[in-house]
């Protein structure tokens, strides 16, 4: 099975969940057209309070639908866009990618993975206990964040539900993802 986009979402307002969309337009260096988090500098409200001039490494948020499958087994019914992601994928191990990996979404758009989304307490507003359900521990006791990855837009373009996701480039040395 090839990796595909199974859901898209955006929201012009700073809300936790995003509104489903059939297609999105990505702009290089900015992010998702019509989304409150688009911009060259950080657009997440809590991060803007810290330093509004820092670069926006969180232009596009991707979550793997396999997480929704896992959560469903724990009685959480989550639909694409509800956890604030722009792109819901299936068939690609997003959490296993290296920082700097470039993915082609559809025929034109290229994004570069910058790091992990750090789950926040707002998840519990969607469903009590959801934040804890998106965290785990590995064999060494290290914290595993499962709430998706963040990316910047390298090459813009339109993406639609059903588009194929392909690896555009992978760094020569694997750099594990950390929160951004």
C-alpha positions as CSV (number, residue, x, y, z in Angstrom):
1,X,0.0,0.0,0.0
2,X,1.4,3.4,-0.9
3,X,1.3,6.3,1.5
4,X,-1.7,8.6,0.9
5,X,-3.5,11.6,2.2
6,X,-6.8,10.6,3.8
7,X,-7.8,13.9,5.3
8,X,-7.1,17.6,5.0
9,X,-8.1,20.5,7.3
10,X,-7.5,24.2,8.0
11,X,-9.0,26.9,10.1
12,X,-8.6,30.7,9.7
13,X,-9.2,31.1,13.5
14,X,-6.9,29.9,16.3
15,X,-9.0,27.0,17.5
16,X,-7.8,23.6,18.5
17,X,-9.6,21.5,15.9
18,X,-9.5,22.4,12.2
19,X,-12.3,22.3,9.6
20,X,-12.2,19.5,7.1
21,X,-11.3,20.4,3.5
22,X,-11.3,18.5,0.2
23,X,-8.1,20.3,-0.9
24,X,-5.5,22.7,0.5
25,X,-3.1,25.1,-1.1
26,X,0.4,25.2,0.3
27,X,2.6,28.3,-0.1
28,X,6.4,27.9,0.1
29,X,7.8,29.4,3.3
30,X,4.4,30.2,4.7
31,X,2.2,27.1,5.1
32,X,-1.5,26.4,4.4
33,X,-3.5,29.1,2.7
34,X,-6.3,30.2,4.9
35,X,-4.9,28.6,8.1
36,X,-4.3,30.7,11.2
37,X,-0.8,29.0,11.6
38,X,0.5,30.1,8.2
39,X,3.4,32.6,8.3
40,X,7.1,33.0,8.1
41,X,7.4,33.6,11.8
42,X,5.7,31.5,14.5
43,X,1.9,31.7,14.6
44,X,1.1,29.5,17.6
45,X,-0.2,31.9,20.3
46,X,1.8,30.5,23.2
47,X,5.0,30.6,21.2
48,X,4.3,34.1,19.9
49,X,4.2,35.2,23.6
50,X,7.7,33.8,24.1
51,X,9.3,35.3,20.9
52,X,7.1,36.4,18.0
53,X,10.2,36.7,15.7
54,X,11.2,33.0,15.8
55,X,10.9,31.1,12.5
56,X,7.7,29.2,11.9
57,X,8.8,25.5,12.0
58,X,5.2,24.5,12.4
59,X,3.6,25.6,9.1
60,X,2.0,22.2,8.4
61,X,0.9,19.6,11.0
62,X,0.7,16.0,9.9
63,X,-0.8,13.0,11.8
64,X,-0.8,9.4,10.8
65,X,-4.3,7.8,10.7
66,X,-2.7,4.7,12.3
67,X,-2.7,6.8,15.6
68,X,-6.5,7.2,15.2
69,X,-6.8,3.4,14.8
70,X,-4.7,2.9,18.0
71,X,-6.8,5.5,19.9
72,X,-10.1,3.9,18.7
73,X,-8.9,0.7,20.5
74,X,-8.8,2.8,23.6
75,X,-12.4,4.2,23.1
76,X,-11.3,7.5,21.5
77,X,-13.2,8.4,18.3
78,X,-11.0,10.9,16.5
79,X,-11.7,12.2,13.0
80,X,-9.2,14.0,10.7
81,X,-8.6,17.6,11.7
82,X,-9.9,17.2,15.2
83,X,-6.4,17.1,16.8
84,X,-5.5,20.3,14.9
85,X,-3.6,18.6,12.0
86,X,-3.7,19.9,8.5
87,X,-2.8,16.6,6.8
88,X,-3.9,13.1,7.9
89,X,-1.8,10.3,6.3
90,X,-2.0,6.6,6.0
91,X,0.8,4.2,5.2
92,X,3.9,6.2,6.2
93,X,5.7,6.1,9.5
94,X,5.8,9.8,10.2
95,X,7.4,9.4,13.7
96,X,10.3,7.4,12.3
97,X,11.3,10.0,9.7
98,X,14.5,12.0,10.2
99,X,14.4,15.7,10.7
100,X,15.1,17.3,7.3
101,X,13.2,14.5,5.4
102,X,11.3,16.0,2.4
103,X,8.0,14.6,1.4
104,X,6.2,15.2,-1.9
105,X,2.4,15.6,-1.3
106,X,0.6,15.0,-4.6
107,X,2.2,16.2,-7.8
108,X,3.7,19.5,-6.7
109,X,4.0,20.3,-3.0
110,X,7.1,19.5,-1.1
111,X,7.4,19.8,2.7
112,X,10.3,19.3,5.0
113,X,9.9,17.6,8.4
114,X,11.1,19.9,11.2
115,X,10.1,17.9,14.3
116,X,7.5,16.4,16.5
117,X,4.3,18.0,17.7
118,X,4.4,18.2,21.5
119,X,1.0,17.0,22.7
120,X,-0.7,19.6,24.9
121,X,-3.5,19.7,27.5
122,X,-5.9,21.0,24.9
123,X,-6.2,17.4,23.7
124,X,-8.1,16.7,26.9
125,X,-10.7,19.3,25.9
126,X,-11.5,17.1,22.9
127,X,-11.7,13.9,25.0
128,X,-10.6,13.5,28.7
129,X,-7.4,11.5,28.8
130,X,-6.5,12.0,25.2
131,X,-3.2,13.8,25.9
132,X,-1.9,10.8,28.0
133,X,-3.1,8.4,25.2
134,X,-0.8,10.2,22.7
135,X,2.2,9.7,25.0
136,X,4.1,6.5,25.6
137,X,7.5,5.2,26.8
138,X,10.0,3.3,24.8
139,X,12.1,0.3,26.0
140,X,14.6,2.7,27.5
141,X,11.9,4.7,29.4
142,X,12.2,7.7,27.0
143,X,9.1,9.7,26.3
144,X,7.4,9.0,22.9
145,X,5.3,11.7,21.5
146,X,2.7,10.2,19.0
147,X,0.7,13.3,18.1
148,X,2.3,13.8,14.7
149,X,5.0,15.8,13.0
150,X,5.5,19.4,12.0
151,X,6.9,20.6,8.7
152,X,7.6,23.7,6.6
153,X,6.6,24.2,3.0
154,X,9.5,24.0,0.5
155,X,7.5,24.0,-2.7
156,X,4.0,25.1,-2.8
157,X,1.1,23.5,-4.6
158,X,-2.4,22.2,-4.2
159,X,-3.0,18.9,-2.4
160,X,-6.2,16.8,-2.3
161,X,-7.6,13.9,-0.3
162,X,-6.3,10.8,-2.0
163,X,-3.0,12.2,-3.1
164,X,0.0,10.0,-2.9
165,X,2.9,10.8,-0.5
166,X,6.4,10.1,-1.7
167,X,9.9,10.5,-0.2
168,X,11.5,13.4,-2.0
169,X,14.8,13.2,-0.1
170,X,16.2,11.8,3.1
171,X,19.2,13.2,5.0
172,X,22.4,11.1,4.8
173,X,22.5,10.9,8.6
174,X,19.3,10.1,10.4
175,X,18.5,12.9,13.0
176,X,15.8,11.7,15.4
177,X,12.8,14.0,15.6
178,X,12.5,16.2,18.7
179,X,9.6,18.6,19.7
180,X,9.3,21.9,17.8
